[in-house]
Amino acid sequence: MVIQIDRSLDEPAYEQAARQIRDAIATGALKPHELLPGVRGLASDLGVNLNTIARAYRLLEEQGFVQIRDRSGV
């Protein structure tokens, strides 16, 4: 799964990340029980603050797309 942040969009980076993860789930590119990248690693790869990715993950959890397990991953 490849996530890209387009800074030219009006859509906030956390929403872009969450949307791309939702799309990966919907298309089957992301399988049930498959772990998402860690917050720090993904934030570093995308060049964004780790709070941006944490917010995207929390949004996805609120929407019922993922489950966050402390110290075990998303």
KAPE-V231188 format. One record per residue. N is the residue number from 1. NEAR is the number of other ideal C-beta (glycine too) atoms within 12 Angstrom. Layout:
{{N | NEAR} {N | NEAR}}
This chain:
{{1 | 21} {2 | 15} {3 | 31} {4 | 19} {5 | 27} {6 | 17} {7 | 14} {8 | 9} {9 | 14} {10 | 9} {11 | 16} {12 | 20} {13 | 31} {14 | 29} {15 | 22} {16 | 27} {17 | 42} {18 | 33} {19 | 25} {20 | 31} {21 | 32} {22 | 26} {23 | 20} {24 | 24} {25 | 24} {26 | 12} {27 | 12} {28 | 11} {29 | 15} {30 | 24} {31 | 12} {32 | 11} {33 | 13} {34 | 17} {35 | 20} {36 | 33} {37 | 25} {38 | 19} {39 | 29} {40 | 18} {41 | 17} {42 | 33} {43 | 25} {44 | 15} {45 | 20} {46 | 26} {47 | 15} {48 | 27} {49 | 20} {50 | 23} {51 | 17} {52 | 29} {53 | 36} {54 | 25} {55 | 24} {56 | 39} {57 | 35} {58 | 21} {59 | 26} {60 | 29} {61 | 21} {62 | 14} {63 | 17} {64 | 11} {65 | 25} {66 | 27} {67 | 20} {68 | 24} {69 | 13} {70 | 10} {71 | 8} {72 | 11} {73 | 19} {74 | 31}}
